[in-house]
Amino acid sequence: MNPVIDIATLPVPAQKILDPKAPPALRQMAARGISPGLRPHDALTVIAMLAESEDDAVRTTARATLERLPAPLLNGALSGPLLPGVIDAIAIYYAADAATMEKILMLPGIAMHTVVAVAAIGSELVAELIATNEERLLRHPEIIEKLYMNRATRMSTADRLIELAVRNKIELTGVTAYEEAAAAIANELIPEASPEPTYDDIVFKQTEKMAEALELEVKPEETHVLDEATGEEKVAEKVLPLHAQLAAMTISQRIRRAMLGTSGERALLVRDTNKLVAMAAVKSPMIQENEIIRISTARNVSDSVLAAIARSKQWSANHTIKFNLVANPRTPFLYASKFIGHLRDDELKILAKSKNTAGVVIQAAKQQLQRRKKS
């Protein structure tokens, strides 16, 4: 936050306080919210500007005051002509306070970047307030993106936001799996807005709590175990309750959990039989390289997921991922073949003798070794 304000436009008492040569005691007093002779909105403006002071002590005091503004000062200031920079200075501190944020959102001077910032971190009720203004959402789709990716936003609200974007032909580039979310919403009944959370909202939150608790007990690589009888992966016993909970959700819900959930949820959802869900998991902004390494070895993920990893410049730059994709018989040969030339001789020899790799890849590995011998 950096309120760009022309000090000359402020009342004389405010100018005296903001003068770097002003007595330190005067500035400290103003930083605490005590500015005799100033109207509330001017006093708040002074605090916001002191919160950016080069004086460490004054800056610290002013920021602490912004975080816990006295009710008379705050309410009085919100009734006055607050400048955009000042609104921006206080909005983040009240992103969880629906009563205060309702007033802030109605201020004529509020900047859209302030609404966007609050949409990203606001509480459930604050997200609901922001989501009601469809005109503003359509003018500034980035607000929709931030609300959707905000874990506090109700699932039912997230569905309505996606439906609103689809209906108005808006592409939400800030939602990494928007294509999947938009496709899913076309086949689902969108709930009407309600003052209380819906049953699906409650289930979504319950799943989040279950997944977060499980994350403390089970590492992502422990979500699946190898069935020695069939040679296939199966869900570990400890993870079965979460697996069942996710399976009972709608596709839209699973897509959002795939994007915003835990690494354990992604390990389950990337293997979902619905490709929209699986693709949302691999596109999650939360996903880490070690997860991609594990996914690239999995035999029970769709070829679309493996192709997406292969197309990613970020993930395909990792040599281990390259090798895993080539060795994985589920990887489409179009992509696997591109990485064969990047592998080391010892890796090509492993592939050439492998019984679990696609035949065309084994042959290509042998041909690559022969070419290298001749060169």
C-alpha positions as CSV (number, residue, x, y, z in Angstrom):
1,M,0.0,0.0,0.0
2,N,1.3,3.4,-0.9
3,P,-1.4,6.1,-0.8
4,V,-0.4,8.7,-3.4
5,I,-1.8,11.8,-1.9
6,D,-1.0,15.5,-2.5
7,I,-0.3,16.8,1.0
8,A,-1.1,20.3,-0.1
9,T,-4.7,19.3,-0.5
10,L,-5.0,18.3,3.2
11,P,-6.0,20.6,6.0
12,V,-3.2,22.7,7.6
13,P,-3.1,20.6,10.8
14,A,-2.6,17.4,8.7
15,Q,0.2,19.1,6.7
16,K,2.0,20.1,10.0
17,I,1.8,16.5,11.2
18,L,3.1,15.1,7.9
19,D,6.0,17.5,7.7
20,P,9.1,15.5,8.3
21,K,10.3,18.3,10.6
22,A,7.3,17.9,12.9
23,P,8.0,17.0,16.5
24,P,8.3,13.2,16.9
25,A,5.8,13.2,19.7
26,L,3.2,14.9,17.5
27,R,3.7,12.4,14.7
28,Q,3.5,9.5,17.2
29,M,0.3,10.8,18.7
30,A,-1.2,11.1,15.2
31,A,0.0,7.6,14.3
32,R,-2.0,6.4,17.3
33,G,-5.1,8.1,15.9
34,I,-5.1,11.2,18.0
35,S,-5.2,14.3,15.8
36,P,-7.1,17.1,17.5
37,G,-8.8,19.4,15.1
38,L,-9.0,16.9,12.2
39,R,-12.1,15.3,10.9
40,P,-12.1,11.5,11.0
41,H,-11.4,11.0,7.3
42,D,-8.5,13.4,7.4
43,A,-7.2,11.8,10.6
44,L,-7.3,8.4,8.9
45,T,-5.6,9.8,5.9
46,V,-2.7,11.0,8.1
47,I,-2.4,7.5,9.7
48,A,-2.3,5.9,6.3
49,M,0.5,8.2,5.1
50,L,2.4,7.7,8.4
51,A,2.1,4.0,7.8
52,E,4.6,4.6,4.9
53,S,6.9,6.8,6.9
54,E,10.6,6.3,6.8
55,D,10.7,6.6,10.6
56,D,10.5,3.0,11.8
57,A,8.8,3.8,15.1
58,V,6.1,6.0,13.5
59,R,5.5,3.5,10.7
60,T,5.1,0.6,13.2
61,T,2.7,2.6,15.3
62,A,0.6,3.7,12.4
63,R,0.3,0.2,10.9
64,A,-0.7,-1.2,14.3
65,T,-3.4,1.6,14.5
66,L,-4.7,0.7,11.0
67,E,-5.1,-2.9,12.1
68,R,-7.2,-1.9,15.1
69,L,-8.8,1.5,14.4
70,P,-11.0,2.9,17.1
71,A,-14.7,2.4,16.2
72,P,-15.6,6.2,16.3
73,L,-12.6,7.0,14.1
74,L,-13.3,4.2,11.6
75,N,-17.1,4.8,11.4
76,G,-16.6,8.5,11.1
77,A,-14.0,8.2,8.4
78,L,-16.2,5.8,6.4
79,S,-18.8,8.4,6.3
80,G,-16.5,11.0,4.7
81,P,-14.8,11.4,1.3
82,L,-12.0,8.9,1.6
83,L,-9.3,8.8,-1.1
84,P,-8.6,5.6,-3.0
85,G,-5.1,5.2,-1.4
86,V,-6.5,5.5,2.1
87,I,-9.3,3.0,1.3
88,D,-6.6,0.6,0.0
89,A,-4.6,1.1,3.2
90,I,-7.4,-0.1,5.5
91,A,-9.3,-2.6,3.3
92,I,-6.8,-5.5,3.8
93,Y,-7.1,-5.2,7.5
94,Y,-10.9,-5.6,7.4
95,A,-11.1,-8.4,4.8
96,A,-12.6,-10.7,7.4
97,D,-15.0,-8.1,8.8
98,A,-18.2,-8.3,6.8
99,A,-19.9,-5.4,8.6
100,T,-17.0,-3.0,8.0
101,M,-16.3,-4.3,4.5
102,E,-19.9,-3.7,3.4
103,K,-19.3,0.0,4.0
104,I,-15.9,0.0,2.4
105,L,-17.2,-1.7,-0.7
106,M,-19.8,1.0,-1.1
107,L,-17.3,3.9,-1.0
108,P,-17.3,5.8,-4.3
109,G,-13.5,6.2,-4.2
110,I,-12.7,2.5,-3.9
111,A,-10.2,1.3,-6.5
112,M,-10.8,-1.9,-8.4
113,H,-7.4,-3.3,-7.4
114,T,-8.5,-2.9,-3.8
115,V,-11.6,-5.0,-4.5
116,V,-9.4,-7.6,-6.3
117,A,-7.0,-7.8,-3.3
118,V,-9.9,-8.3,-0.8
119,A,-11.6,-10.9,-3.0
120,A,-8.4,-13.0,-2.8
121,I,-8.3,-13.1,1.0
122,G,-11.7,-12.1,2.2
123,S,-13.7,-14.2,4.6
124,E,-16.8,-16.3,3.5
125,L,-19.2,-13.4,4.2
126,V,-17.0,-10.8,2.6
127,A,-16.7,-13.0,-0.5
128,E,-20.5,-13.2,-0.6
129,L,-20.7,-9.4,-0.4
130,I,-18.3,-9.0,-3.3
131,A,-20.0,-11.7,-5.4
132,T,-23.4,-10.0,-5.3
133,N,-22.3,-7.1,-7.5
134,E,-22.5,-8.8,-10.9
135,E,-22.0,-5.6,-12.9
136,R,-18.7,-5.0,-11.2
137,L,-17.7,-8.6,-11.7
138,L,-18.4,-8.5,-15.4
139,R,-16.4,-5.2,-15.8
140,H,-13.5,-6.7,-13.8
141,P,-13.3,-10.5,-14.3
142,E,-10.1,-10.6,-12.2
143,I,-12.4,-10.2,-9.2
144,I,-14.2,-13.5,-10.3
145,E,-10.9,-15.2,-10.6
146,K,-9.7,-14.2,-7.1
147,L,-13.1,-15.2,-5.5
148,Y,-13.0,-18.6,-7.2
149,M,-9.5,-19.2,-6.0
150,N,-10.2,-18.0,-2.5
151,R,-10.7,-21.1,-0.3
152,A,-13.2,-19.1,1.9
153,T,-15.6,-18.6,-1.0
154,R,-18.6,-20.9,-0.9
155,M,-18.6,-23.7,-3.5
156,S,-22.2,-22.7,-4.5
157,T,-20.9,-19.1,-5.1
158,A,-17.9,-20.4,-7.1
159,D,-20.3,-22.3,-9.3
160,R,-22.4,-19.2,-9.9
161,L,-19.3,-17.2,-10.7
162,I,-18.2,-19.7,-13.3
163,E,-21.7,-19.9,-14.8
164,L,-21.7,-16.0,-15.0
165,A,-18.5,-16.0,-16.8
166,V,-19.5,-18.7,-19.3
167,R,-22.9,-17.0,-19.9
168,N,-21.1,-13.8,-20.7
169,K,-18.4,-15.4,-22.8
170,I,-15.6,-14.3,-20.4
171,E,-12.4,-16.4,-20.2
172,L,-11.0,-16.4,-16.7
173,T,-7.2,-16.8,-17.4
174,G,-6.5,-16.5,-13.6
175,V,-8.4,-19.8,-13.0
176,T,-5.9,-22.4,-14.1
177,A,-8.5,-25.0,-14.9
178,Y,-11.2,-22.7,-16.2
179,E,-11.7,-24.7,-19.3
180,E,-12.5,-27.8,-17.2
181,A,-14.6,-25.8,-14.7
182,A,-16.6,-24.2,-17.5
183,A,-17.2,-27.6,-19.2
184,A,-18.4,-29.2,-16.0
185,I,-20.8,-26.4,-15.1
186,A,-22.7,-26.8,-18.4
187,N,-24.0,-30.2,-17.1
188,E,-24.9,-29.2,-13.5
189,L,-27.7,-27.4,-11.8
190,I,-26.5,-24.1,-10.5
191,P,-28.0,-23.2,-7.0
192,E,-29.7,-19.9,-6.4
193,A,-27.9,-17.5,-4.1
194,S,-28.9,-18.0,-0.4
195,P,-28.0,-16.2,2.8
196,E,-26.9,-19.5,4.4
197,P,-24.4,-22.1,3.1
198,T,-26.0,-24.9,1.1
199,Y,-25.6,-28.6,1.9
200,D,-22.9,-28.8,-0.9
201,D,-21.1,-25.9,0.7
202,I,-21.0,-27.7,4.0
203,V,-19.8,-30.9,2.4
204,F,-17.1,-29.0,0.5
205,K,-15.8,-27.5,3.8
206,Q,-16.0,-30.9,5.6
207,T,-13.9,-32.4,2.8
208,E,-11.3,-29.6,3.2
209,K,-11.0,-30.3,7.0
210,M,-10.8,-34.1,6.4
211,A,-8.1,-33.6,3.8
212,E,-6.0,-31.2,5.9
213,A,-6.2,-33.6,8.9
214,L,-5.1,-36.5,6.7
215,E,-2.2,-34.5,5.3
216,L,-0.6,-34.6,8.8
217,E,-0.8,-38.4,8.9
218,V,-0.2,-39.5,5.3
219,K,2.4,-38.3,2.9
220,P,1.3,-37.7,-0.7
221,E,3.4,-40.7,-1.9
222,E,1.5,-42.9,0.6
223,T,-2.0,-42.3,-0.8
224,H,-1.6,-45.3,-3.1
225,V,-0.1,-48.8,-2.6
226,L,0.8,-51.4,-5.2
227,D,-1.5,-54.4,-5.4
228,E,1.0,-57.2,-5.9
229,A,-1.7,-59.5,-7.2
230,T,-2.7,-57.2,-10.1
231,G,0.4,-55.0,-10.3
232,E,-1.9,-52.0,-10.2
233,E,-2.1,-49.1,-7.7
234,K,-4.9,-48.9,-5.3
235,V,-6.0,-46.3,-2.7
236,A,-4.3,-46.8,0.7
237,E,-6.7,-47.9,3.5
238,K,-6.1,-44.7,5.5
239,V,-7.1,-42.6,2.5
240,L,-10.3,-44.5,1.7
241,P,-12.7,-42.2,3.7
242,L,-11.3,-39.1,1.8
243,H,-11.5,-41.0,-1.5
244,A,-15.1,-41.8,-0.8
245,Q,-15.9,-38.2,0.2
246,L,-14.4,-36.9,-3.0
247,A,-16.1,-39.5,-5.1
248,A,-19.5,-38.4,-3.8
249,M,-19.0,-34.7,-4.9
250,T,-20.1,-33.2,-8.1
251,I,-17.6,-32.8,-10.9
252,S,-17.4,-29.0,-10.3
253,Q,-16.7,-29.6,-6.6
254,R,-13.9,-32.1,-7.4
255,I,-12.4,-29.7,-10.0
256,R,-12.2,-26.9,-7.4
257,R,-10.8,-29.2,-4.7
258,A,-8.3,-30.4,-7.3
259,M,-7.1,-26.8,-7.8
260,L,-7.2,-25.6,-4.2
261,G,-6.9,-28.8,-2.1
262,T,-4.0,-30.6,-0.4
263,S,-1.3,-32.6,-2.2
264,G,-3.1,-35.8,-1.0
265,E,-6.3,-34.7,-2.7
266,R,-4.4,-34.0,-5.9
267,A,-2.8,-37.5,-5.7
268,L,-6.3,-38.9,-5.7
269,L,-8.0,-36.5,-8.1
270,V,-5.3,-36.6,-10.8
271,R,-6.3,-40.3,-11.1
272,D,-10.0,-39.5,-11.3
273,T,-11.9,-41.3,-14.1
274,N,-13.3,-37.9,-15.2
275,K,-10.7,-36.3,-17.3
276,L,-11.9,-32.8,-16.4
277,V,-11.1,-33.4,-12.8
278,A,-7.8,-35.1,-13.5
279,M,-6.7,-32.2,-15.7
280,A,-7.7,-29.7,-13.1
281,A,-5.4,-31.5,-10.6
282,V,-2.4,-31.4,-12.8
283,K,-3.1,-27.7,-13.6
284,S,-3.4,-26.7,-9.9
285,P,-1.3,-23.6,-9.0
286,M,-0.5,-25.4,-5.8
287,I,1.2,-28.5,-7.4
288,Q,4.9,-29.0,-6.8
289,E,7.6,-30.6,-8.8
290,N,7.9,-33.7,-6.5
291,E,4.2,-34.4,-7.1
292,I,4.7,-34.2,-10.9
293,I,7.6,-36.6,-10.6
294,R,5.3,-39.1,-8.9
295,I,2.4,-38.6,-11.3
296,S,4.7,-39.1,-14.3
297,T,5.4,-42.6,-13.1
298,A,1.8,-43.5,-12.4
299,R,0.2,-46.2,-14.6
300,N,-3.4,-45.3,-13.6
301,V,-3.5,-41.7,-14.8
302,S,-5.0,-40.7,-18.1
303,D,-2.9,-40.1,-21.2
304,S,-4.2,-36.6,-21.2
305,V,-2.6,-35.8,-17.9
306,L,0.8,-37.2,-19.0
307,A,0.5,-35.3,-22.3
308,A,-0.2,-32.1,-20.3
309,I,3.0,-32.7,-18.2
310,A,5.0,-33.4,-21.4
311,R,3.7,-30.1,-23.0
312,S,4.7,-28.1,-19.9
313,K,8.0,-26.3,-20.4
314,Q,8.3,-26.1,-16.6
315,W,7.9,-29.8,-15.9
316,S,9.5,-31.2,-19.0
317,A,12.7,-29.3,-18.2
318,N,13.2,-31.8,-15.3
319,H,15.3,-34.8,-16.5
320,T,13.7,-37.2,-14.1
321,I,10.2,-36.3,-15.4
322,K,11.5,-36.8,-19.0
323,F,12.7,-40.3,-18.2
324,N,9.5,-41.2,-16.3
325,L,7.3,-40.0,-19.2
326,V,9.3,-42.0,-21.7
327,A,9.2,-45.1,-19.5
328,N,5.5,-44.8,-18.7
329,P,3.5,-46.9,-21.2
330,R,0.5,-44.5,-20.8
331,T,2.4,-41.6,-22.3
332,P,1.4,-41.0,-25.9
333,F,4.3,-41.9,-28.1
334,L,4.0,-38.5,-29.8
335,Y,5.4,-36.9,-26.6
336,A,7.5,-39.8,-25.3
337,S,9.5,-39.8,-28.6
338,K,10.5,-36.2,-28.2
339,F,12.4,-37.0,-25.0
340,I,14.2,-40.1,-26.0
341,G,17.1,-38.2,-27.5
342,H,17.6,-36.4,-24.2
343,L,18.2,-39.5,-22.2
344,R,21.6,-40.9,-21.2
345,D,22.9,-44.2,-22.5
346,D,22.4,-46.0,-19.2
347,E,18.7,-44.9,-19.2
348,L,18.2,-46.0,-22.8
349,K,19.7,-49.4,-21.9
350,I,17.2,-49.7,-19.0
351,L,14.3,-48.9,-21.4
352,A,15.6,-51.3,-24.1
353,K,15.4,-54.1,-21.6
354,S,12.2,-53.0,-19.8
355,K,9.1,-55.2,-19.7
356,N,6.8,-52.4,-18.6
357,T,7.5,-49.9,-21.3
358,A,5.6,-49.5,-24.6
359,G,7.1,-51.6,-27.4
360,V,7.5,-48.6,-29.7
361,V,9.5,-46.8,-27.0
362,I,11.7,-49.9,-26.4
363,Q,12.4,-50.0,-30.2
364,A,13.1,-46.3,-30.3
365,A,15.5,-46.6,-27.4
366,K,17.4,-49.3,-29.1
367,Q,17.6,-47.3,-32.3
368,Q,18.9,-44.3,-30.4
369,L,21.6,-46.4,-28.8
370,Q,22.7,-47.7,-32.2
371,R,22.8,-44.2,-33.7
372,R,25.1,-43.1,-30.8
373,K,27.4,-46.0,-31.3
374,K,27.8,-45.2,-35.0
375,S,28.5,-41.5,-34.3
